[in-house]
């Protein structure tokens, strides 16, 4: 979920930790699963309790497992399709937990139906963005385009949610989610158009 430059910096930072975990006989898959469990529990427990700031803090800590497991796989010579498949699948679970946790809070004691509805909209459209790309690639097309990649969607949501937890007015988060919903819808259209163009030009790549 990190861009190339950020991933390079974090790789250098977390390589010693990855090496230590391997020496302790902890597998990359275990780190991937542990990270997903941590993110999901934080989002589904702390967010519905209104602890947006602390929920974001805990989620951020566990999100770095997405970097550590990849480093471990490379150090152990186990990088491959299985790890990529598992990581991508569990990313969907993490996204679902984050947006569902926000929706639970704002539909309830958070008192903002619009924010809760937009959180669920972002969840649905985010999954559609990922599905369109995966389906396109399974058919041999390239759909790696769009203005709303997963990293941007998740990071912007967490940053603003954390600030709301510190006292920023809720409408800022509502506006951010509205922007993300529109950006996700545009990304779906961009990817569909890209596949349509490739298909019209002569089929799968």
Steps between C-alpha positions, in 0.01 A plus 500: 500500500805726482645673199842400369707765680327452834527122469875527437548710814288271716675194358831633628342583837324168556754254356662436843158423649415268211829315544435464873152356444643245258762397756212449745344266240201727442374467143409787266146361477466518879601868493248566220222332696600671824499840334155444356369382838646807673358745248159333501468483878612860546256625236204291616550558873652846542319683221149394611592619852583844361874458556590620152847633586616193690342274243707670230816472713456125550403444136806691382729277709351183353489638145880483493469120499422551131862608456660259746345184354626587154854560626489169687385314190786643295760428768375143530480453122127438522369795302245374248144487383359348821625785716365757257163326489472476879609860549251633245216293646565613855529861387131482408421382855697788649324755280163353589574519872617863485200633310252276683638616837452863400148425377407331830608807697336763285175307455485473879640729767706692243176655383576553132297283265660666196852412619401141573332464161804642323728261689297205369498653152880527506517138616285377213671711234846414633425131462369565150821683407703197608264253334509674163879490493518137614240388247670693220838348580351150516384554140839629389428873503684779680274706727764656725366853453290740703512791740404311817736215584460313828788680673357844433150396608608339825766750606280804441212339690717407798671840519173695502328250733788534745476879487125478561584291804714792620222753454482584130131553404332191354404677173867487400485119506163506325648712224807278470285188466286673238812586300626144531166360386506716189867421433431127537208518258719687251772236541252222423399683182864556405580132538193387309585742220862379494387139460244597236770682305738204517225258400404714202865522396538126473417309812697411809864604528 
